[in-house]
Structures are given as structure tokens and as C-alpha cells.
Amino acid sequence: MTERYVLDLQEVDETQVAVVGGKGAHLGGLSRIEGIRVPAGFCVTTDAFRRVMAQAPSLDDRLDQLSRLNPDDREAIRTLSAQIRRTIEGIAIADDLTGAITRALARLGEQAAYAVRSSATAEDLPTASFAGQQDTYLNVVGPTAILQHVSRCWASLFTERAVTYRQRNGIDHRTVHMAVVVQRMVFPHASGILFTADPVTGNRKVATVDAGFGLGEALVSGLVNPDVFTVRHGEVVAKAIAAKQRAVHALPTGGTQEVAIDSRRQEQPALTDAQVVRLVQLGRRIEAHFGRPQDIEWCLVDDGFRIVQSRPVTTLFPIPETGDQENHVYVSVGHQQMMTDPMKPLGLSMWQLTAMVPMHTAGGRLFVDVTRRLASPASRAGLLDVMGRGDPLVRDALETVLDRDDFVPSLPGAGPGGPPTGGASATIETDPAIVTELIERSQVSIAALERDIRTKTGPALFEFLLEAFEEHKRVLSDPLSMQAIMAGMEATWWLNDTLQEWLGEKNAADTLTLSAPDNVTSEMGLALLDVADVIRPHSEVVAFLQGVEDEGYLDELAKLAGGTEARDAVEAYLDRFGVRCVGEIDITRPRWRERPTTLVPVLLDNVRNFEPGAAERRFEQGRQKAQRKEQDVLSRLRALPDGDRKAGEAKRMIDRVRTFIGYREYPKYGIVSRYFVYKQALLEEAERLVQAGVLPEKEDIFYLTFQELHDVVRSHQADDRLIQQRKDAFRSYHALTPPRVLTSDGEAVTGAYRREDVPAGALIGLPVSAGTIEGRARVILDIAEADLEAGDILVTTFTDPSWSPLFVAVAGLVTEVGGLMTHGAVIAREYGLPAVVGVERATRLIRDGQRIRVHGTDGYVEILP
């Protein structure tokens, strides 16, 4: 019976987290790896913890009280958790439990010094790092003191920090139990931390070692700066030796103390290069055992290294799986599509099935492998040019990888590896009828899809959809459509480059594209102003909308004075634009038609901030401004040598831009329109699976790939465990920042602007819409929380087309992601908003409410005092 309470470290492994907690399970696993030495010890199991908790019935009520507290009520959490800790520490440990612990101590040496360490069952999971939340006690001597510290470890499950973390992460306090690891102390010459992947860049081929003298607590607590060694391919490639003035040593009577290090030793390395290399070899063995990069605590004693802890590094971005050992370079799709949030599995697989190039998944994001296009000089220049125009940081990151001669070998004879990046050459006439025809083609194709899908259910629906995806790709790759898009973009580039050369004017095309026709995304923002015009006169409707929370609010509107007109206006808007939403490339995201409350805050801002007729006025003002700019540019060109020819060329390009640039936004609208049809059909199928008891809820299908869902519909069997794992993984992906460029070594290559022409302290980005504006920054991460005043500057991570209704209400735009031709940039130019995109960490460096100045012509943002 007693053996349930104490298990030797050699008896446990990483499958026994429920019995010995995360730390105990990991240490048990470590102690089984050949060549890895772990200080001897034992675990006091979670059975012992449960037994002690059961001895104090009052704890049940207190845990109930605790779970009801708001995570932000720090005072109440502090008081209640302190009471729980005192209660646990005051419980007398039963004789049989005491006997089991003292017998284990007798086997290892009763009067030896021990480390007593908390090991919670929810610690160091792949999806959450609980590091440092429970307590560790070093150099504890004698059975009485050890028993007392075991009680303290149990109590440390309820430190204020641990309780708050669990509440914020939705973890039930009762589901987490505490084991305790009791381990022989080692008294090291040096100790520290080894990361088997570079924690900054993510490179899995690079290991870093932090080392200091004495016990590792000096490093962990930040008492000293460590020596830092970088190891690659079995050799030290960089090192920084710190002046280590203090160390933590064990006292003979128990406990620890800080000591000063002799000045002659302070500058000496804590480890030799040979020792560092040997340590990294041990780390690679541990990493191979656990199957992922590790954060390892180590000690150096006279006869070698001891490993005292190892846990997974949870902050690294995963690497796409390829199944080969070749080098690969991946570019983020999310940065091009203005959607860097993680996507659910159905969203990922649907985008892959309808995309024009093969895509790989990692960390809930999509990546394109550009290795072959980089390797061939024939396609490299074109790829870098297109990437550079889209996002200079991507280009710089790719060039950084290319500068490492050994990573992407040059393949002189290799083909481009996929369709040419630039698309079809733009050899079409400047004819607005082309755009009209393309839009009609798209509408006809979508109408046919809506008609034909209605009768399809079960496996037949999936066969139909696979055919629909081929039509989807055919529409997307329509040569005429590609030519129209390229014609608008190439004319923009020509105008910007040539007018700068001829007239010395930067970004002239920004003004020339104001209020361009046929832009479905800018029409979406203006159309919501028209909806506001219908609502504004009806005070009862406005008051009702201010309190709306229920998605069925449109039906309620009809009961109010003016409500029927208001409802009809919103419905008409949703009929046209309800297929859109934030993050719309993920089919699983709720569309406006499914969640119409999303639009209410923006609609109310429009009612408050604008006068009637604003949409038409704004469009007309933009059109006239563009017209005046055209006349100004052409008259200045005519005054130059060879002026008539130059003016004639510029006029042709201005006409071309105004004819085609608006269409640039249409294919995406076509994609999301089709997506809405696919989604409705799949949700109806999901409803049938719920009715049949195959799935508990409809949205579970979002955590399956398209193929897996097809299999579930065929077999009428679903893997509940797989769905739960996918939900947990999706939650964990939110904590990861996707890199613009990722290598198969796991290195996240960020890229830099490398510019000298900006004031000190300014935030550098990409100029995408000319002009300078000063105003209040509104840092908005969720469109539903928009609360804008006239003159505000929108600061956010990314903007896809669904953000356009906010653009009419702001005076400028700053985003973390984006390029010259991404949606936010195109719409900012059409509305005449100064905009800078691609500003790294803008939402963290700019505080909500700060005054900023956006330099949309020169590409930087100043934070004003």
C-alpha cells in the first residue's frame, strides 16, 4: 500500500505525469537515457497529495470560492490562496506516509542534503509553460526538514501566481495535483541552462549554453549575467564571457547563501569549450529521446555533468514536415494574405485544396516552399523582385538566407519550380469592358455553384466539392483575370518609378488611384456609410443598436419606429458583403452574415461621426482630387524636354491604373463568396452528423481536415481524442508569432529595412499611401471593439478587406503586416489615407491613445511627446 505514495525516479517515465507530475515524469524519463546522469531521488506521488487534501474537508469550500473569483481580483485571490496554503501546511502527515518517505531517505542517505521540488500535473505541457509557478527548496537536511518542505511544495500549488495562471487559462484547480521530487543535492563547480535550439532565432541546428559558477539559482534568479556559448555542428562558434561577481553556494547546515567570487576568477569561463561541446552532445541525446527541443538545467561536478531538469521549449515556431533531409526555405502565406492568426485544420486544408501552389502547414499557418525558385538564377531575380514589392522584409530575409552560401545551392539548369511568380504578362487593352466581363464571369460561376450544391449531401457532397475546387482554381487562374491584375499593378509601379525620375515626385500613383472604379472592397466601406444614413434619423433604432448583443437583433428591429427600413438596409448590405469577416481566408471564421452583431459598433461610429450623404461626397472628392492630380502631372510633364511623349505615356498609364486597379480586389471577393457556399453546405452536413450522434457539436468539423471530414461522413465514426488534441493545439498556436521566412532548420528570419533616412526613434515601415497625418493612435485588435472618433489613426496587426468599413472613419493607418499591393494598402490609397505598413511590433510599441505622426510618403511613424 505504501509504495503508491513513493516511487523511485528510476521507476517512472514521462507517461506518468498524472502520478508524479511534469517535473517528476521528465526526470524519470531522463534517468533512463543512456549516458545521462540524473541525481538519485524519489517522487512523493499525487496519491499522497490527494490523501492529505482529503484530511481537511474545509478545503472543498475554499476551492469552490476560489474558482468563482475573477482572475483580476488580486486581493481576494491573495487572501484566499494564503488561507489554503496555511491549511495544507498545517495538516499532520499520516504515519504510513511519513514512514514511506523516511524509508526512501534511508536508502539514499538520511543526513545527506536534498533538493525538494514541486511537480504539478499541469506543468510544462506542450501547450502551456508553468515554469517557476511552484516552489523548489535547495539543500534541505534531515527527515524532519524534508517532510516540512514536502508540505510546503503541496501548498505551493496555491501560490497567487499559480492560481491566477490557471484561472486565466481556464484550468480547473481540482484537476491539477501536486507531486514532490526529493533529489540528492549536487554541489557543482558550475551550472546553468542549455537550450538545444536557439531560443531567439529558433534555429534547431544551433544550441546555446548559459553558464555560471556554483548553483544554478544565481542564473535563474538573475543575480549574475552568465557566460553564453553558441554551438553549431559540434563546435563553439561564438561566446561571451561575463564578469561573474557572485554565486550561490550551499551551506553545510542546510539552505543556501550568496558569496562573492574572487576577482581573479570573475572573468574566467565557467566551462571550457570542450566541456560546452560535450554538454551539447548530451543535450542532443535528451532532445532525441523527447522528440522536441529542450530547455535543460545542468550541473558540472568533479566527474562530469548531471542533468537536474529538462522541459520542452514551448516558444519555438514548428517546422513544416517534408520527410526529407534537404534544406528548405518557406515564405509565410499569412503575411501576403493579411492574416497571420492561426487557422483551424479545416481552414488550412480548404485553402490548400483551392490554392494555386502547393502549401505546407506549421503552427496553424500556411507556408510556400520557395527553395527551388531561389536555387535557380533564372527564377530567383523575379521571385525577389515580386517579394520585395510586396514586403521588403521578406525580400531582405530571403537575401539573408542566400548570403549563406551553403544553405541554398545554386542550380544553374533548374526550372523555376512552379508557375512564374509574376503571373501572365499584361498585354491587354485598357478597356473597362474587360473588368465588367470578368466580374460577370465570376458571378455566373458562383450562381452555378449555389444552384448545383443544393441537392448534394453525404459522400456525394464531397465528390461535388472536389470538382468545385477545380472550377475555383480555374476561375482564379483565368489568364484574362491575371492580366487585368498585373496591368493595374505594373501601371502603378511604372507611374511611381517614372514620375519620381521625371518629376522628382514620390508615390504619385497614390493620389492618381483615389476613388478608382469597380473596387468591391472600398465600395464595402462606403456602402456602410449609406446604411448609417438610413438609421441616423431614427433615435429609437440607434438606442436599440447601442444595447445589441443577440445575433437575432435584425428581427427585433421591425418592432421599432423606422426599424423596418433599418433592417432592410442592413439585410441588403449583408446580401452583398455578408460573406466577409476578419481572417476570411479561414473558412471556419464566422462571417458577418452568421454574426451580424460584428458590424454594429462600426455602424454606430458611422452614425455618430458622419453627416448624411458622406459616402457619395467622399467618393466624388477622391475622384476630383485624382483628376486634378492627373492634370497637374501631365502639364508639368509637357513642360519638360520631349514633354508631349512623356505626357502621352503617363496619360496611358494613368488610364490603365484607373481601369484595372479596382479589379485587384475582386478575385478575393470571389474566393470568399465561394467559401460561404462551401461552408453552408458543410455545416448542414455537420448538423446531420450531430443528429446522428457522430459529433457532439457542429463546429467540431472545423478541427478536421477536408479529407478527414469526408471519411467521417462516409464511416459515421469520429475520433473524439483527435478533435480534442486539435483544439488544444489550436489554442497553443495563438501564443506563436509566425515568421515571414522560415528555414527547415527552424530559423525564423525576420529581415530588416536597412534605411538611414529616418529620424532617431522612429518606427520604420513601408510607405504605401502618401501624405503625413498627426492624430490619436487607436490600437484595435478586434474590429468589434472599434470605438473611433474623427481624426483617429488606426493601428493594428493586419487588415484584410473586412476592415475596410473602419477606413472611412480614420485619418491614417499603421499595420504590422502588409505590402504595397496588399488590401490595406490598396484601400488606404483609394480613400486617401496616409499609411505605413510592415511596422514590426507596432501594436506593442504604440500605446492606445498616444499621439503619433504617420509619414505615408517616406514610410515611418513618430511617437509624439
Number of C-alpha atoms within 10 A of each C-alpha: 7 13 12 14 22 23 23 17 26 17 14 23 18 18 14 17 24 19 25 35 29 26 27 34 25 26 27 26 23 27 22 17 15 11 11 15 16 24 17 16 24 25 32 29 25 26 18 23 21 14 14 19 19 12 14 13 9 12 17 14 9 15 17 12 13 19 18 10 15 13 17 11 10 13 9 16 23 16 11 18 23 17 14 22 20 13 15 23 19 14 13 12 18 12 9 12 20 16 13 18 24 19 14 19 22 12 9 16 14 15 12 17 24 28 21 26 24 33 32 28 23 20 24 21 14 15 16 16 16 16 10 12 19 22 18 19 18 22 24 29 19 18 18 11 11 22 18 15 24 25 22 24 28 28 25 26 25 24 19 19 17 18 22 21 14 17 18 11 10 10 15 12 17 10 8 16 25 29 32 30 29 30 25 21 20 20 17 20 16 21 30 25 23 24 26 30 27 21 19 11 17 25 22 21 16 23 28 24 26 25 28 33 30 26 25 22 19 22 22 15 8 9 15 19 18 25 23 20 22 20 22 16 10 15 14 17 12 11 16 12 19 18 18 25 18 19 21 21 21 20 12 11 11 16 16 17 10 15 12 11 17 11 11 7 13 18 15 16 22 26 22 10 16 11 14 24 22 15 22 23 15 20 25 18 18 24 21 13 14 17 10 18 25 23 20 21 20 26 25 24 15 9 6 12 20 19 23 21 17 25 24 21 20 21 18 24 22 21 20 22 10 10 6 7 7 11 13 19 25 23 26 22 19 23 26 20 20 25 22 23 21 25 27 25 26 22 23 27 22 20 19 16 17 20 16 15 11 13 21 20 20 16 22 22 25 25 23 18 22 19 22 21 26 26 22 20 18 16 19 18 13 17 20 20 15 14 21 17 16 19 24 23 28 27 25 21 21 28 14 14 20 17 11 10 9 10 17 19 15 17 14 10 10 14 15 21 15 13 12 12 16 13 13 19 13 18 11 13 11 19 13 15 11 17 21 12 13 19 17 12 12 20 14 12 16 19 12 10 19 15 9 12 18 11 9 15 17 17 17 13 20 21 13 15 19 14 11 19 18 14 16 24 15 13 20 20 17 12 15 19 22 19 19 30 24 22 25 25 20 18 23 26 18 17 24 18 17 17 20 14 11 13 13 12 15 18 23 24 27 26 24 28 29 27 26 23 19 21 19 19 28 26 19 19 23 21 19 25 27 21 23 26 22 20 24 21 13 16 13 15 21 19 11 14 19 11 9 14 11 11 13 12 15 20 11 13 20 16 11 14 13 18 22 17 16 24 21 16 20 23 17 13 17 18 12 14 23 22 23 26 25 22 25 25 23 24 24 23 18 18 22 19 21 15 14 19 20 22 21 19 20 25 25 20 19 27 22 15 12 17 13 16 12 17 21 13 11 16 20 14 15 21 21 15 18 24 16 14 18 19 13 11 19 19 14 13 21 15 12 14 9 10 16 15 13 18 19 14 13 21 17 12 22 21 18 23 27 24 23 27 27 25 24 25 22 20 20 19 19 19 21 21 19 21 23 21 17 20 14 12 21 22 16 14 21 25 18 17 22 16 13 11 13 19 22 14 13 17 14 19 24 25 23 23 17 21 13 16 24 18 15 21 21 13 11 14 14 20 12 13 9 12 18 13 12 18 16 14 16 19 15 18 22 15 17 16 15 26 24 25 28 30 24 21 18 23 25 23 23 19 19 16 15 9 7 7 10 14 11 8 9 15 21 25 30 30 24 30 33 25 20 19 20 20 20 23 28 25 22 17 15 12 19 14 12 20 15 23 16 16 15 22 30 25 26 25 25 25 29 22 25 24 23 22 23 22 22 25 23 20 24 31 27 32 27 22 30 32 29 23 19 23 25 31 26 26 30 25 23 27 29 26 28 28 33 35 33 28 25 18 14 22 20 12 11 21 16 15 13 14 18 20 20 30 25 26 21 22 26 25 28 19 17 12 6
